[in-house]
Amino acid sequence: MLAVNTLSHPQSPGPAAAAAGARIRVMIADDSAVVRGLVARWIAEAGFDVVATASNGRIAVESMARHDPDVILLDIDMPELDGTQALPLLLAKSPGVQVVMMSTLTTRNADISLRCLSLGAVDYLAKPESNRGVTTSDAFRTELIERVRLFGSARARKRGPIASPMGMVAQPAPVSALKPTSPLVLRPKARATVAPRVLLIGASTGGPRAVGEVLEKIGAATLKQFPVLIVQHMPPVFTAVFAEHLGARTGLPAAEGKADERLQPGRIYVAPGGRHMGLSGAAGRPDVSIRLHDGPLVNFCRPAVDVLFQDAATIFGASALSVVLTGMGSDGTNGARALTEAGAAVLAQDEATSTVWGMPGSIAKAGLAQAILPLGEIGGALRNLLTGKSA
């Protein structure tokens, strides 16, 4: 008979957990006992609390009220009730819980993971194909812990300090530490208006849902007039499926960019996972093409937003229009600086609507954003800029 394993780890909270003001509570739902045990150990060693593990979705749903996790690591393929079936039930029981989908790198799982994002999951995590791969992958362990820390911290703060397994009470973070250190400054709009020739989008964590919403609100009629280039931090396989989802949502041709492919209006080009996507061509010339390469990581990323933005600044100059959406880290800031120095406009998503205000926040704090907007307003603002109307 399958059962929930309720775990209690007496380790003291790590610096990140202590800074959040309360220990992050995690549930692991995976049908592999090896994965459950290994991931539970990693999470405990990082200073978080594994409050429960479950071998299928039914058990996870039944244990929600008893354990009240902040983060759920939810495997897609499980018996009785799989991750896709369990997701809406988990969210219904605890609307604020942060669910991260876990799956191996297959086209089917990539498609399912992206659909789960539209149903309320906050992110996905690509698992190595075998238990041995999970055991030996430092990258998987690092990404998993980053997501638990990232998504669990805010919810743990809202929940407030609770007794740790040792009976100690974590102290809340000082209020001053949660306030911005300085006011944001917008970059003044350029006096001379240059008609846009291309739309550039950079995004990472939380991006798949945000990118789709932005393109939908711009509208197919406007998008048909411009090539759209997107760098979304994603592993291989996922980017091809992501492009298919965008094509279905917008009604426009969308695919991973191909080497030496010439840009055409009305097409959406997504940077392939694991490869940088830049541009080739001469400044001011119409024959611009895709440049793919396997160069070193940029900002710990490949593909990197900076690579695309910097090439676009050289080739398109002021006729490039760009936006940076939700994402972890600071990728896109150097490229945004190059674009603004060339006279191009850069927009950034605001903090309140970002899953993670890393990438857009970095651009905003650097004073490179012409506008910092909620997600729901970005599509309309871009449409106005693309069509020459007042933004």
N, C-alpha and C positions, 0 to 999 in steps of 0.2 A: 504494500500500500504506500502511495506517495504521501509525503508529509513535508511541512515547512520546517526548516531548521532555523531556529531563532538563535542568533549569535551575539555574544557579548565579549568585547575585547577591552582589556583594562589599560591599554596604552594611553599615555597622555596625549592630548591633541597636539598636532603639529602647528607650526606658525600660521599657516594659512587658515586652519580651522579655528584657532584661537582668535585670529584677527576678525573672523566673521562674526564672533560673538556667541556662537553656539555650535556644537559639534554637528556635522552634516550626517544625516541618517540615510542609509543606502539599502535598497532591496535589489537582489540579483535574481533574475528569472532566466534560467537556462537549463536545458534538459541534460547537459553534460555535467556529471559530478566533478570531473576534473576541472572544468572551467569555473564552476561555482566555487570550488575550494581555492583555486589559484587566485581568482579575482578577489575573493573575500580577504585573502591574506594581503594582497597588494593594498587594498583599501584600508585595512586596519593599520598597516605599516605607514600609510600616508597620514594617519591621524584622524580618520573618519570612522563612523560607527556602521557596521553591517548589522542591521536590525533583523533581517530575515533573508533567507534564500528560498527559492521555489523551483521545482523541476518542471512545472508547466504553468500555463497562463491561468488555469482555474484556481490553482493554489495561491498564486500571486494575488488574484482578485479577492479571494476569501480572506486573505491575511491583511489586507489594506487597513481596515479599521483598527486592528490590534496593534499595528506597528508604525503607522503614519510616517512613511519614508519621505524624504525630501527629493531623492533621485531614485529612479528605477532604471536599471540596466536590463533591457527586455530583448531577449533573443526572438528571432522571427520564427524559426522552425522548432516547435515543441509539440508533444502529444496532447491529446484531449482538447486543449484550447491554445492555439498558437498566438504569436505576438500580435498579429494584425487583429485577431478577434478579441484579445484581451485589452488592447490599447483603449478603445472607447469605454470599456467597463471600468478600467483603472482611473481614467480621467473623470468619469461620472462620480466615482466614489471620493475622489480628491482632486478637484479641478486645478489646484495649484501645483500638483506634483509634476516634476520634470522628468520626462521619459526619454531615454536615449535608446534607439533601436540598435541592435547588434546583428550583423549578418556577414556571411562570407561573400567574397567578391564574385558574384555571378550576375548576369543580366537580370534574371528573375528577381533576385534579392535586391538589386539596385532599384528596380522598378517598384517593388513593395516598399522599400525604405522611403523613397521619395513620396509615395502615396501616403505613408504614415505621417510624414511631415505636414501634409495638408489636413490630416485628421487630428493634429495636436501634439505629436511628438516634437521635441525641441531640436533633436539632432540625431545623427546616425553614426555608427562606428563600424568600420570594416574589420571583421575578424579574420585572422589567419585560417587557412582551410582545414588544418588538423589540430588536435590537442597539443601535439608536439610543437607546432608552429606558434600556438598561443603561449606555450611555456617558454619558448626561446626568443620571442619577439619583444625587444626592449621598446620599439616604437609603439606597438600596441599598448603596452603597459603605460607608457608615458601619456599617450592620447587619452586613454581611459581615465587616468587620474586627473588629467587636466579638465576633462568634461565634468567629472564629479565635483571638483573644486569650483569650477566656473558656474555650473547650474545649481549646485547645492548651496552656495554661500548666501545668495540673496534670499532664498526661501528660509534658510536657517535663521537669518537675521530677523525676518518677519515673525517667525515662530517664537523667537526669544530664547534666552539661555535655559537649558534644561540640565538635569543632573546627568553627569557622565557616569560610565560604568563604575568608576571609583567613588562615586558619591559626591564628587566635586562639582561646583557650578561654574560654568564658563562665564566670564565677565563680558558684557556687551561692548562693542567697539565704540570709542568716543565719537560723538556726533560730528565733531569737526573733521574727523578722518573721512567722512562720507560726503563732504561738501566739495564742490570744485574749488581749486586753489586760485583760479583767476577767471575773470569774465572772458567769454569767447568773442573774438573780433572777426567780423565778416570781411572778406576781400571786396573792395569796391568793384562795381560792374564797370567793364571797359566802355569808354565813351563811343569808340567806333565799333559798330556792330558788324561782325563777319558772319555770313550765313553758314550754319553748320553743314558739314558734309558727312559726318560719321558720328555714331553714338557709341560710347565706351562705358562698360559697366564692370565694376569690380566688387566682389563679395566673398564672404567666407561663411562662418558659422551663422546659421539662420538665413543664409542667402537664397537657397532654392525657392522658398516661399515668397521672399521679398522680391526677387528678380521677376518671378512670374506675375506678381501683382503690379509691379511698375510697368512692365511691357503691356499688360492688359489695359491699364489705364491710359497709356499713351495712345493705344488704338492702332489697329492694323492699317487704317487709311494713312496715318502719318508714318508708321514704320516702313511702309512700302517704298518710301522715298529715300531711305537711308540704309547703308549697311550697319548692322549692330554687332559689336564684338564684345564678348563676355568672358571674363576670367572669374570663375567660381572655384575656390579651393575644393577639390574633390579628387578621389583616387580614380585610376583607370576603370573603365566599364561604367562607373557612375556618370561620367560626363556625357557619354553617348546617350544614355537613357535620359539624363537631364535635358539634353537638346531635344529629344523626342517629345518630352513633356511640354517644353516651351513651344514647339511647333504645333502641338495639339491645342494649346491654350490660346495661341495668337492666330492660328490659321496661316502662318508663314513658313516657308522652308527654313528648317533649323537643323544644324548638324555640327559635329566637331569640325574645326577648321582643318584644312588639308594643306600641306606644304605647296607653295607656289600658286595656290588658288587665288584667282583675282576677285577682289571685293566687288559685290554687286548690290545695288539698292534692294531693299525688301528681303534680304536674307539675314539669318541670325547665325553667327559663328561662335561656337563655344570652344574655349581652349581645352585640348585633350588632357586628361589626367596624366600627370607624370611628365609633361612636356611644356616648355615655355612657348607661348604664342606671341610673336611680335609682328612687325610689318616690314615690307620691302617696297621701295619706290623712291622717286625723287620728289622733293618738296614742290607742291603746286601742280604736280602731274596727276592725271586721272587714273593711270594704270598702277594701282596699289595692290599688292598681293600679300597673302599670309606667309609668315616666316616661322617655321617650327624648329626648335633645337632642344638638345638635351644638356644644356649648360648647367653650371653649378646652381644649387638652391639660392634663391634670392629672398631674403627675409624668412629663411627656413622653408620656403615654398617653391614648388614647381608643379603647375604653372604659377607665375607671379604676376600680380597686377602691375607692378612697377615696369616690367619688361614691355608690356603692351603700351602703357601710358607714355613711356619715354620715347618709344618708336613713333607713336602718334604725334607727340609734340614736335618731333623733327620733321615728319612728313606732312601732317595736316595743320600744324600750328594753331592759329586762332580759330580755324574752322572745325576743330574737334570739340565735342561736347561730352562731358563725362560725369559720372555719378559713382560714389562709393557707398555701398550699403553695409548693413550689419556684418560684423566679422571680428575674429580674434586677431590681435597683433597690430602691426603698423604697416603692412604691405599696402602700397598705393601712395604713400605720402611723398616719397621722392619723385615718383612719376607725376603726381599732382602738382608738385612744385615746378617741374619742367613744363607742364601744360600751362600753368598760370603765367609763367615767365614768357611763354610763347603767345599769350593773349587769350587762351582758351578759358572757358567757364568750367568750374568744378563744383558739383553739388554734393552734399553729404547728408546721410540720414541722421535724424536726431537721436538722442540717448533714450528717450522714453519709449520709442517704438523699436529700438534695436534689440535683438536677442543678446548681442554683445557689442558694446560701443568701443571697440578697439580700433579697427581700421577707420571708420568715419570719425571717431573721436580724435584720433591722431591728426587727421587732416584739419578738423575744426580747430583744435588747439594750436596748430601751426599757422592759423590765419589764412589758409589756402582756399577755404570754401566761400563761394559766392552766396550760397544759401544753405542753411541747415534746417531741414524740413522733416516733418513726420512722414512715415512711409506712405500714408494715404494721400499726401499732397505731392509726392515726388513725380508721379506719372503725369499729372496735369501740368506741373511746372516745366518738365522736359518737353511735353507736347507744345507748350507755348514758345519755348526757346527754339525748338526745331522748326516751327511754322512761322517764326518771326513776330509772334504776338508778344504783348507785354507779359513778362513772367511774374 
